Amino acid sequence: MRPDPLPGCRRRRRPDCASERGVTLIEMLLVVTLIGLLVAVSYPSAANGLDGLRLATAADSVAGFLSGAANRAERREEPLELTIDVEQGALVLRSVGARFERRLELARGVRIAGVYPETAWQQDRLRRFYFYPGGAAPRLALELDNTK
């Protein structure tokens, strides 16, 4: 046990006991600097992880949307038109006669980088595909990308 340099400092407040209480400014600056360094080192990896999660979620949403389109065409026995708007980052599914319409907009930060198969008129910002009842699903691939 270490002897008290000034007896009675812990029991009574005395002006000469100030060195025993609290932390110094240097100690506080050192702790704040270390916390800042830890945050600076870990932030990029956390941000990349969030971007990857956002992209995976968008891919799952698109896959579910396309699967739902194929199921609806088969169960309702009506053709459906899928319109892909590359600039808006949206997929729109419509039935004949516009009785049914469903829209999927990609999350902010995710964009459609490409729609495949490519066509000769690829400059068109809208691409259309059709789901027919009893028919094969359209050959279609979407390339998604993070915008950041």
Sequence and secondary structure as in RCSB ss.txt:
>XXXX:A:sequence
MRPDPLPGCRRRRRPDCASERGVTLIEMLLVVTLIGLLVAVSYPSAANGLDGLRLATAADSVAGFLSGAANRAER
REEPLELTIDVEQGALVLRSVGARFERRLELARGVRIAGVYPETAWQQDRLRRFYFYPGGAAPRLALELDNTK
>XXXX:A:secstr
    SSTTTTTS  GGGGGGSS  HHHHHHHHHHHHHHHHHHHHHHHHHHHHHHHHHHHHHHHHHHHHHHHHHHH
HT  EEEEEETTTTEEEEEEGGGS EEEEE  TTEEEEEEES  TTTT SEEEEEE TTS     EEEEEE  
